[in-house]
Amino acid sequence: MSTQHPPVIELRQVGLTYAGPPPVVALRQCNLTIERGEFVTVVGPSGSGKSTFLNIAGLLDTLTHGSYHFDGIDTAALKESERTALRGQRIGFVFQSFHLMPHRTAEENVALGMMYSGVPRADRICRAREALIRVGLAHRMGALSSRLSGGERQRVAIARAVAATPSLLLCDEPTGNLDSASAEAVLALLDELHADGMTIVVITHDQTVAEHGDRTISIRDGALYERAAT
């Protein structure tokens, strides 16, 4: 019997059209498979469809065409509550704007991120500490997020995203608000997580960031094109 894991992301003729009027095609029908352990970057100009792709991959939007299997699960067959649970348990999100609570410590921010991921309460603090150590912030666990640098805040956000050991780390412009040194540190951290077997998808407009992927997907006018990462 095969023990091979199903792809983390499997899109088959997936598309999203907003009803209008007039109808607006946000993502043209496409096929895409992302295997476990891959690091894929998604690039394209503003308005190209990157955010739509992220919302579909992250189970935030419901597609209007095709099928999306996540971790082998047919997401179209799920109730909204089941989609929410799957998203909370198996997808870690990292955004450009961090989305940390300013008057909570780094440790508290990471622990709070696991409230809806199915992690038992007693385990949250332990996992939060382990995740912060993993991202190099053992010395800043008790610091308020408002007292952290931009690079430190993004590392807290990454710790929060990976603390529940998700199937997918989905990042939206993770270096967009960072200076060059902090951006390099965050990219090095993503490379380390990838080396440890994490499946990572990064949406970016920055070619330097895109080069960190095993492969790169371009989006233009709502259409996906695969090209070799440089």
N, C-alpha and C positions, 0 to 999 in steps of 0.2 A: 504494500500500500504506500502511495506517495505521501510524503510528509511536507511537500512543498507548500509554502504559504501562498494564499491568493494575493494578487496585487493590492497595494494599499488604495490606489485610485485606478478605476477602470471606467472610462467614459466611452459610451458607444452612441454615436450620432446625437450627442448632447447639444442642445441649443436652448436659448432663452429669448423669448420675444415678449415684450410688454404690449398689452392689448391696445392701448391708445384710446381714442383715435388721434392720429393714425398709428398703426402698429410700429413699434420700434424694435429692431433686431439688435439685442445687446450682445449676444454671443451666437455666432453662426454654428450650425451643426458640425461637430468635430468628434474625433476619436483620439483618446490618449490613455496610455497605461503607464503608471508609475509603480515600479516594484519596490518591495521592502528594502530599505537601506540605501535607496538612491538619494542624490542631492540634485534637485532640478531647479533651475532658475527660469523665471517667466519675465520677459521684457517687452516693452512697447511704450509708445508715447502716451501722453495724457489723453483720455477719452478713447483709448484703443480697445478696451474691454478687460483690462487687467483686474479691476475691482469686481466685475461680474464673475470672472473666472474664480477669483478668491472666494466670493460668496457662494458659488456653487460647490467648489471643492470643500469648503468649510461647513457645508450643510446649513448655510444661512439663507439661501434663496432656493426656491423649488424650480427645477427646470421645466420647460414646456415641451421639449422634444427629447427623445432618446432615453437612455438608462444610465444610471450611475450606481456602480457597485463599490462600496467602501469597505475594505477589509473583507471582501467576499459577501457583504450584505447588500441586498437590493434595497436601496434607500427609498425607492418609490413605493415600496410595500409597507413602509413604516408610518405609524401615526405621528402626529406632530410631537407628542410627548416622548415618543421613542427616538425621534430624530434629535430632540434636545438632549436626551440622555446619552445617545451615541456621540454627539458632538462634545458634551462635557467630559466624557470618559476617555475618548480616543483621539481628540484633536487638541493640540496646544497652539494657542494663537500668540503671536508677537507683533505688535503694531508700532508704527513710527512714533506715536505720541505716548507710549509707555502704559498709560491708563493705570497708574498706581494711585493708591489712596495716600494723600500727602501727610496726613497726621497718624499714619500707621508705620511701624518699623518694617524693614526689609523682610524680616522673618514673618511678621503678621500678614504682609501683603501676599507672600507666597502661600502661606497656610490658608488664607481666605480664598485663594484661587482654587482650592480643592474641595470647597464646600459642596459643589454640584457634580463632582467627578466620581463619587462613590467611595472615596477614601474615608475609612472610619475616623472619627474625631480624634481618637487617641493617637493615630498615626500621622496626623497632619503636621504637627510641629516637628516630629522626627524627620519626616520627608522634606519639610521646608529647610531644615538645617542641612540635610544632606545635599539638597539641590543648590543651596547657596555656597556650600563648600565646593561643589562641582564647578560652579561658575567663577570661583576665585574671590568670593566675598565673605569668607568666614569671619573676617575682622570687622565687617559692617552689618552683621545680622541685627544688632540692636539700634541701628541708626534710623531715624525717620527718613522716609523717602524724599521729603523736601530738603533734606540735608545732603543728599547724594548728588554726585555729578551726573551729567547726561549719560555718560558711558556706564556708570554704576547702575543708574536706573534701568537702562536697557538690559543689563545683566540680571537684575532682579526680575524683570519681565520675562526673560528667558528661563530663569530658575522656576518662576511660577508656571510657565508653560510646560516644562519637562518634569515637574515634581511628581505628577501622577502617571508617569511613564506612558505617554500617549503613543498611538501608532504613527501619528503624523505631526510634525512641527511645521506650522504654516505661518510664514513671516511676510508682513506687508511693509516694504520699504524700511527694514529694521535699522538702517544706518542713516536714514534721511535727516534726522535731527542732531546728528553727531559731528564733532570735529574729526579731522582725518585720523588722528591717533586713536580716538575712542572707536571710530568705525573699524579700523584695522583690528583692534582688540576684540570687537564683537564678531567680526568675520573669522578670526582665529578660533574663537569659541565655537562658532557654528561648524567649522572644519573639524574640531575635536569631537563634537557631538556626532557628526557624520562618521568619523573614524570609529566611534563606539557602536555604530550600527543604526543610528537614528535616521528615519526617513524625513527629509527636509524639502520643503518647497518654499522658495523665496521669490516674491514679486518685487521687481525693481525696475527703475529706469536707468540705473548706473551700470555701465559696462564693466567696471572694476568688480562690482559685486557679482554680476552675471558670470564672470570668469571662474568663480568658485564652484560652480555646478558641474556635475558629471555631464550634463547636457542642458541645452537651453531651448526654451519654447518662446517664439516670438508671437505677439498678438498685434494685429493691425486691422482696424475697421471690423472688429468682432470676430476675426478669423484667426485660427491657430496655425502656425507653421513651425515645424521642428527644424533646428539647425544644430550643427556641432558647436559645443562650447569652445571658445578660443582660449 
